[in-house]
Amino acid sequence: QVQLVESGGGSVQAGGSLRLSCAASGSILVYVMGWYRQAPGKQRELVESITSGDSTNYADSMKGRFTISRDNAKNTVYLQMNSLKSEDTAVYYCNADRRLGIGRYNYWGQGTQVIVYS
């Protein structure tokens, strides 16, 4: 089992930047790591994910503004968020996902709040 702990959230003015971190309790080498977010009254949505081979997948609304990266040696995933908008306000969650045969291993962090104000 992998425990995930997010950090780096907070309040920032529109146009500003934040860097979120997700520290895992064990190796993340075999996991697809992702950042998701959930705004009040909305469903959780994918922000960006990264495979062990550093291939990324991201939502179009975040294209060019958010960048995911991973440091397997530190068991940590990052989300650099630039040009933040008020609609980016949400709780951001870290996710680790691995499919092995018919099994699936999926873990979530507790989330970190991001508030973007005008």
Secondary structure, 3 states (H helix, E strand, C coil): CCCEEEECCEEEECCCCEEEEEEECCCCCCCEEEEEEECCCCCCEEEEEECCCCCEEECHHHCCCEEEEEEHHHCEEEEEECCCCHHHCEEEEEEEEEEECCEEEEEECCCEEEEEEC
